[in-house]
Amino acid sequence: MDEGNEIWFGSDGNQTPSRKSFLSEIKDGVTPVTIWPYDEVGHNHESNSELKKLDLGGLFTNPKPVRLIERILRLVTDRDSIVLDFFAGSSTTAHSVMKLNAEDGGNRKFIMVQLPEECDKKSEAYKAGYKTIAEISKERIRRAGAKILAGECHKDWNKDVGFRVLKVDTSNMADVYYSPDQVSQGSLDLLVDNIKADRTDEDLLFQVLLDWGVDLTLPIRKETIQGKSVFFVDDDALVACFDLRINEALIKELATKEPLRVVFRDDGFESDAVKINAEQIFKQVSPHTEVKAI
C-alpha cells in the first residue's frame, strides 16, 4: 500500500498512518467520514420543519432529517437498489428514497416495516386522527410523494411515488380441526368452502402472489368478463378469478389471453365437469399456462 501511495502519515509525515481514499474510488465522489456535521446532514429542528411543510408537524417525536438518510443512500445504494427499513417510524427513509430518485433519475424501491403501534391518546397525532404510528408513516409517504412530484425532477425519472400497504395475517384457508372419524356425512357440506368467510378477493390474490413468488409491486388491474371479476397481474404474469359458478365459456376466454399462470377457487366452478375440463382447455389453447385452484 505504501508503494501505491495509499497510506497517509499526516501533514508532517510522523502521524499515525491511515489509508487514503481517492475520489476515483468513491461512488459519486462522496468519501465517507466518521463525523457528519449537521450543516451537511441536517438536525432534529430541520426534520421537524420537513414534517411541518407536509402539514404533519408535531405528530412525531425526533424524526430523522431527510438529508441524513439521503447521505447514507448515496454511499451504499445504486440507482436500482431496494432499501429496507424495519423501523419505519415517520418514513423518512421512504421520503429520502423518492427524493433521491427525483434528483438522479434512479429507480430505487423501498420497503417500510412498522408495527401498528398505537399513538398516545393525549398526543397531537391522536388528536389529528392518527391512531397508530403506521398511519402517520403512510400519510407521510403520500404527502412527500406529491410534494416531490410538484418540484423539479430528473428528466430520466419515472416519477413513481406509488406504494402498496400489506399487513401480516393468518392464512386465508379455513382451519380444519377434525380427524376423519369425527366427520359425519351430514357435516361434509360445512367443509366445502375452504376459504375463511372474512377474506376478500384481494386477500386471496396476494396470497397466490406470495405462493407463486410473483413480485408484489407488479401492476394489477381488475376487469369484468362475462359478469365475473378477473384480476390481471402485469397483464399476463397471472390471471385470477375467485368468483363462484365459473363456466367453460369464461375459462375459454381467459385461455385466449395466454397468461403464464391462472388461478381459481377450488369450489368456484359451476360443476365438477367444468373443473376437470378447465385444465384441458388451457392445455389446448395455452399449453404454457400453469393452472391452479385454491
Rosetta blueprint (number, residue, H / E / L):
1 M L
2 D L
3 E L
4 G L
5 N L
6 E L
7 I E
8 W E
9 F L
10 G L
11 S L
12 D L
13 G L
14 N L
15 Q L
16 T L
17 P L
18 S E
19 R E
20 K L
21 S L
22 F L
23 L H
24 S H
25 E H
26 I L
27 K H
28 D H
29 G H
30 V L
31 T L
32 P L
33 V L
34 T L
35 I L
36 W L
37 P L
38 Y H
39 D H
40 E H
41 V H
42 G L
43 H L
44 N H
45 H H
46 E H
47 S H
48 N H
49 S H
50 E H
51 L H
52 K H
53 K H
54 L L
55 D L
56 L L
57 G L
58 G L
59 L L
60 F L
61 T L
62 N L
63 P L
64 K L
65 P L
66 V H
67 R H
68 L H
69 I H
70 E H
71 R H
72 I H
73 L H
74 R H
75 L H
76 V H
77 T L
78 D L
79 R L
80 D L
81 S L
82 I E
83 V E
84 L E
85 D E
86 F L
87 F L
88 A L
89 G L
90 S L
91 S L
92 T H
93 T H
94 A H
95 H H
96 S H
97 V H
98 M H
99 K H
100 L H
101 N H
102 A H
103 E H
104 D H
105 G L
106 G L
107 N L
108 R L
109 K E
110 F E
111 I E
112 M E
113 V L
114 Q L
115 L L
116 P L
117 E L
118 E E
119 C L
120 D L
121 K L
122 K L
123 S L
124 E H
125 A H
126 Y H
127 K H
128 A L
129 G L
130 Y L
131 K L
132 T E
133 I H
134 A H
135 E H
136 I H
137 S H
138 K H
139 E H
140 R H
141 I H
142 R H
143 R H
144 A H
145 G H
146 A H
147 K H
148 I H
149 L H
150 A H
151 G L
152 E L
153 C L
154 H L
155 K L
156 D L
157 W L
158 N L
159 K L
160 D L
161 V L
162 G L
163 F L
164 R L
165 V L
166 L L
167 K L
168 V L
169 D L
170 T L
171 S L
172 N L
173 M E
174 A L
175 D L
176 V L
177 Y L
178 Y L
179 S L
180 P H
181 D H
182 Q H
183 V L
184 S L
185 Q H
186 G H
187 S H
188 L H
189 D H
190 L H
191 L H
192 V L
193 D L
194 N L
195 I E
196 K L
197 A L
198 D L
199 R L
200 T L
201 D H
202 E H
203 D H
204 L H
205 L H
206 F H
207 Q H
208 V H
209 L H
210 L H
211 D H
212 W H
213 G L
214 V L
215 D L
216 L L
217 T L
218 L L
219 P L
220 I E
221 R E
222 K E
223 E E
224 T E
225 I E
226 Q L
227 G L
228 K E
229 S E
230 V E
231 F E
232 F E
233 V E
234 D L
235 D L
236 D L
237 A L
238 L E
239 V E
240 A E
241 C E
242 F L
243 D L
244 L L
245 R L
246 I E
247 N L
248 E H
249 A H
250 L H
251 I H
252 K H
253 E H
254 L H
255 A H
256 T L
257 K L
258 E L
259 P L
260 L L
261 R E
262 V E
263 V E
264 F E
265 R L
266 D L
267 D L
268 G L
269 F E
270 E L
271 S L
272 D H
273 A H
274 V H
275 K H
276 I H
277 N H
278 A H
279 E H
280 Q H
281 I H
282 F H
283 K H
284 Q H
285 V H
286 S L
287 P L
288 H L
289 T L
290 E E
291 V E
292 K E
293 A E
294 I L
